[in-house]
Amino acid sequence: MPLSTSSSDCRVPDLNYRRQWVIVLTLVFVILGSMELFWHMNGFVPSVNDTKDLWSYWRDRIYTENGRKKIVLIGASRLQLGIVPDVLEAELVDYDVVNLAVDGHAGYATFEDVANDPKFNGIVIYSTNVERFARSGFKAQKQWCEYYSHNYDPTLNDRMNFLFGLKLQGAANIFGANSSPKFVADRIISYDWPDPCISMRSDRYRPAFYSKLPVDKLEAILKSRIKFRKDSVSSNSVILLTEFEDVIQTRLTPFVDRINERGGKVVLLNMPQSGEYWKMAEDKYPIDFWNTMERNSDALAVHFQKYPSLSSFNCPDGSHLEYSDAVVFTKELARIMKEELFESKIVGKQ
Amino acid sequence: MLFNSYTFIIFLAFVLVVSRLIRSWTWRKVFLLGVSYLFYAAWNPPFVALLWISTVADWYLAKGISMSDTKLRKRLFLGLSLVLNLGMLIFFKYGNFALDNFTYLVNSLGFEYQPAAMNIILPVGISFYTFQTLSYTFDVYKGIAKPWHSFIDYALYVTFFPQLVAGPIVRAVDFLPQCEESKLATGKQMGWGMTLLVVGLFNKMVIADSFLSPVTEAVFDSDLQCGMIQSWTGALAFTGQIFCDFAGYSTCAIGIAMCLGFVLPRNFRFPYAAVGFSDFWSRWHISLSTWLKDYLYISMGGNRKGKHRTYINIMMTMLIGGLWHGASWLFVIWGGLHGLLLVSERLLCKGPWAKWSIWKNAFTKFALGILTFVCVCFVWVFFRARTLDRAVSIVRSMVDFSHISNHPDGFILKHGYFYVLLIMMSMLFVHWFIGKESLEVVASRLPGWLRISMVTVMIVCVVTSFAGEDRAFIYFQF
């Protein structure tokens, strides 16, 4: 039979490949090493890429395993930065923590999803506040939930690949999102370098080290966040207390009940905010709103302002905790949970 | 297992090392066959059974064709091969589609009918390996090839992992003779094969996935009305993405095969430098277009049965070629549009103006090449859009001069316009100005420092791109 493709010899350029590959591999090693050194010297630590696969990997692990129940963290960035999973596990030794918080997206859709999951019977710590229920935004995390239920069906190979990638991303900056060519190109064009203050761990916890930022940069961040908050506060209409109660009874109460009926528990958590940033929220929705939420749900409601031990945290950017504060906050929250959730100080509200 | 995954890198390293340690050629082929099944099973192990069925059945059916002394018996065996392979393909790939269309038809006639969902899972690569085994029985039927003497060789031809799931669709006459003599990749083959693997991964992971895919998704997966600039940006982004994605896969496959001492046929030849649509199809997905030409177009009579029949044959071939890509009417439309372009070109070439010397002018050729490229961009819209409405909306916007840019802010992701423009200009430059030569010739002419720098940059970009979202090769769904 004839070989119509062409012989192998004419398809291979006659080059000195040994020399080429020795030089190439040396250069690759030097360049990648230099990049790693550059990130390291600028205060960056290895950070994993927060993908829907990573979220789904943890979503798959919310069920009781070998008798160990799970504490599921649901919310947005305040929770993702503010509760340290390993600290919480150390305090509540009978539980494993699963972090499903998503940066920049309110957690209601995930809360609904977990409440509707008949196999879940653990504890949900749901970071929310009055504004979350007063505004629309209930679908913010829906795409994560839909990805998990419709697209997430990893094979053994997918799992191996995923875990291997996670290990590498957690080991060196060059394997993280900050080093990808697109990210670097974007930053060069816009002349806007990333800040080293927030990284992401494979358990989806994001330790924040605002102390790594120069004071003027931190002030600028705070200023722009306050301006953004002002704009959004003035553009959103205020909901009446009676309307708010209706929303809570429809949107929150039945889902809390569903979790409780399966033997689970819910903690509604209002994460610390501080300064002008908090004042704007407080002015718009006084504590009566939170009390309404508390009264209408059979959950432990923890508002940072109502617990002296939680009320004195200073959030460097107005609404997120520094890592060292997050550790203290987590321990304090665990203590409250031990006292009020496990020692049955909380009873079903009528 | 995706070429752009960590597990594949480990898998490939294992295969390359162990295959060099095995001295016996027969055992080396058995090893390659075994790891090819492992490679396929990484997606869905039970579907390996389909590969076995196709392999074993066509092995015996080809023998049956060869041993038959009458035309009728030969046709019977060929028919069995067609029924088996196309039956599998139709069931797994078009089962849901056929049922949906049947339900729609029945409902539109006024009858209430709602069948239970079939939920058929599409075995990855089924379109590729069924066409590959069919080419073997066709060739034996036509007398181009004789049944091969070694089952191991034949099974390896069907299953060889570099080309198993997304081509190139290799012919038996090209692959099986390579199994005759013991071979190990030479140092040069290994060196060039690895270079091709890096080039392919760079195309896929960096150009297609990192830079172009986000822009394509922003335009095609949105419901927002685009202006002319946004529509063109999206269409151009997909034009570049599909090339870098698919040509990237083929380049990886050719490179990996070369590292194992095998030569696979070229699948792309700088298609965006095509002048005319028949030229485009001689450069794009060459292994499929030649398959369709040899086994479908020519079998239907090709251009031997008169002018009108030729046009019908072209249209049929392109419509079936479109449907081969997926169970959706949009693929049929895409194939149909290409068919219309080919027929129009053929009609135009018959006119008296075809003999004018102006067509040989370099500038005219360039202008015709750009016109070809623009038409191809338009037609890609139907290939990528999720619904016909969206495709029509984008095509309309591409020619709507009254709405140059009418999108909400942030519709096209940050710097997307710049990246698409830069990449597509570079791509057209490469296709036009160095596309007359093969990649091998271009590589051997480049100064050493430049070649080394390019490969180094590509590897660094590939290594640092692994953190992105997992994106399968587009052609895996076909």
Interface residues (C-beta under 8 A of the other chain):
Chain A: M1 P2 L3 S4 T5 S6 S7 S8 C10 R11 V12 P13 D14 L15 N16 Y17 R18 Q20 W21 I23 V24 L27 V28 I31 L32 M35 N49 T51 K52 D53 T155 L156 N157 M160 N161 F164 G165 L168 Q169 I174 F175 G176 A177 S179 S180 P181 K182 A185 D186 I189 S190
Chain B: M1 S5 Y6 T7 A42 W43 N44 A145 K146 R171 A172 V173 D174 L176 P177 Q178 T186 G187 K188 Q189 M190 G191 W192 M194 T195 V206 S210 F211 M258 G261 V263 L264 P265 R266 K414 H415 F418 Y419 E440 V441 A443 S444 G448 R451 I452 V455 T456 I459 V460 C461 V463 T464 S465 F466 A467 G468 E469 D470
